[in-house]
Amino acid sequence: MNPPVDTPMATPPRKLKIATVSLAGCFGCHMSFLDIDERLLPLLDLVEFDRSPLTDIKHCGPCDIGLIEGGVCNAENVHVLREFRAQCRVLVALGACAVNGGLPAQRNHLAVGDVLQQVYITGHGLAPGSQIPNDPELPLPLNQVHPVHEVVRIDYFLPGCPPSGDAIWAFLNDLIAGREPRLGHGLLHYD
């Protein structure tokens, strides 16, 4: 049945915009995000995705929530992270690499030049005469891997390696509903 012509239609609530990005990490947090499974469908009634592997959008527009996984290991990561912070009203560090540098930060006790020398020159399996890449297309490595909060302001931290799909689901539901996210010990774990 159609509403009478003179009855205004209710305006649907505005969908929140969510963006995601991965820096130096394994992409495990994005895989956990996909572990929301069938709950992604009702989520799509509440949000729309901007930059994300789900959309293949390369640059972030204005967003309500930004989820960032991975640590900061090179100049490109710094640029992407700063752009992301400028576009996202709320920024969430997702997973151990974003929260504390994670596995990529294990190189922090080594000099970056020594690491490059070992990987490209003295490492096993490389062709004789190999050299350290020096191409302007390659981002310059930083001397250390940094957690994201050392580069930009972060609003929330969701730890885990990776956080479970259930933890991400509960966290996002709280944010979308305007509640302060609270996760019990049952949802926080490190595999």
C-alpha positions in Angstrom: 0.0 0.0 0.0 1.4 3.4 -1.0 1.4 6.2 1.6 -1.0 9.1 0.9 0.5 11.7 -1.5 0.5 14.4 1.2 2.4 12.3 3.8 6.1 13.0 3.8 8.3 10.0 3.7 10.7 9.5 6.6 14.3 10.2 5.7 16.4 7.1 6.3 19.3 7.7 8.7 22.6 8.6 7.1 24.9 5.6 6.7 28.2 6.0 8.4 31.3 5.8 6.2 34.0 3.4 7.1 37.5 3.1 5.5 40.2 0.6 6.1 43.9 0.5 5.3 46.8 -1.8 5.8 50.4 -0.7 6.4 53.3 -2.9 7.5 51.7 -6.2 8.6 50.3 -9.4 7.3 46.8 -8.4 6.4 45.5 -10.7 9.1 43.3 -8.0 10.7 41.5 -7.5 7.4 41.0 -11.3 7.2 39.5 -11.2 10.7 37.2 -8.4 9.6 36.0 -10.7 6.8 35.4 -13.3 9.6 32.4 -11.3 10.5 30.9 -13.5 7.8 27.2 -13.2 7.3 27.0 -10.3 9.7 28.6 -8.2 6.9 25.1 -8.0 5.2 23.3 -6.3 8.1 26.4 -4.1 8.6 25.9 -2.8 5.0 22.5 -1.5 6.0 24.3 0.8 8.5 27.5 1.7 6.8 29.1 2.3 3.4 32.7 1.6 2.7 35.2 4.1 1.3 38.8 3.1 1.0 39.1 -0.6 1.6 40.1 -3.8 -0.1 36.4 -4.5 -0.4 36.0 -1.5 -2.7 39.4 -1.1 -4.2 39.2 2.7 -3.6 42.8 3.9 -3.4 42.3 7.3 -1.5 40.2 8.0 1.5 37.5 10.6 1.4 35.8 12.0 4.5 34.8 9.1 6.7 33.3 8.6 10.1 35.4 5.6 11.1 38.9 4.5 9.9 40.3 1.1 10.7 44.1 0.9 10.3 46.1 -2.2 10.6 49.9 -2.5 10.4 52.8 -0.6 11.7 54.7 2.3 10.1 57.9 1.1 8.4 58.5 3.5 5.4 57.8 6.9 4.1 54.7 5.8 2.2 53.2 4.4 5.4 53.7 7.8 7.0 52.0 9.6 4.1 49.1 7.2 3.9 48.6 7.3 7.7 48.5 11.1 7.8 46.1 11.3 4.9 43.9 8.7 6.6 43.9 10.7 9.9 43.0 13.9 8.1 39.9 12.1 6.5 38.6 10.0 9.4 36.6 11.5 12.3 37.4 8.4 14.5 40.6 6.4 13.9 41.0 2.9 15.3 44.4 1.1 15.6 43.4 -2.5 14.7 45.7 -5.3 15.8 49.2 -5.7 17.4 51.2 -4.2 14.5 49.1 -0.9 14.6 49.0 -0.9 18.4 52.7 -1.6 19.2 54.6 -2.3 15.9 53.9 -6.1 16.1 56.2 -8.5 14.2 57.6 -5.9 11.8 59.0 -4.1 14.8 61.3 -7.0 15.5 63.8 -5.4 13.2 64.0 -2.3 15.4 67.1 -3.6 17.2 69.0 -3.8 13.9 70.3 -1.0 11.7 68.2 -0.7 8.6 71.3 -0.6 6.4 72.5 -4.0 7.9 69.0 -5.5 7.3 69.1 -4.4 3.6 72.7 -5.7 3.2 71.7 -9.1 4.7 68.5 -9.4 2.6 69.9 -8.2 -0.8 73.6 -8.8 -0.8 74.8 -11.5 1.6 71.5 -13.5 1.9 71.2 -16.9 0.5 69.3 -17.6 -2.7 70.0 -14.3 -4.4 71.7 -14.1 -7.8 75.4 -13.1 -7.7 75.7 -9.3 -8.2 72.4 -8.5 -6.5 72.2 -5.0 -5.2 70.0 -3.1 -2.8 67.1 -1.7 -4.8 67.4 2.0 -5.4 64.3 3.0 -7.4 62.3 6.3 -6.8 59.1 4.2 -7.0 60.1 2.3 -3.8 59.3 4.0 -0.5 62.2 4.8 1.8 62.4 2.5 4.8 62.4 4.2 8.2 65.1 3.4 10.7 62.5 1.8 12.9 59.0 0.4 12.7 56.5 2.6 14.7 53.1 1.9 16.1 50.6 4.2 14.5 50.0 6.4 17.6 53.6 7.6 17.3 52.7 9.3 14.0 49.1 10.4 14.4 46.4 10.7 17.1 44.5 7.5 17.6 41.0 7.4 19.1 40.7 3.7 19.9 43.0 0.7 20.2 41.7 -2.8 19.4 44.5 -5.2 20.3 45.0 -8.8 19.1 47.1 -10.7 16.6 44.7 -10.5 15.0 41.6 -9.4 16.9 38.8 -11.9 16.2 35.9 -11.2 13.9 33.6 -11.3 16.9 35.7 -8.6 18.7 35.7 -6.4 15.5 32.0 -6.9 15.2 31.3 -6.0 18.8 33.6 -3.0 18.6 32.1 -1.6 15.4 28.5 -2.1 16.7 29.4 0.0 19.8 30.9 2.7 17.6 28.0 2.7 15.1 25.5 2.9 18.0 27.4 5.9 19.5 28.5 3.9 22.6 32.0 3.7 24.1 33.4 0.4 22.9 33.9 -2.2 25.7 35.2 -5.6 25.1 35.4 -8.3 27.8 38.3 -10.7 28.2 36.4 -13.3 26.2 36.8 -11.2 23.1 40.5 -10.2 23.5 43.1 -12.8 22.7 46.4 -13.3 21.0 46.8 -16.3 18.7 
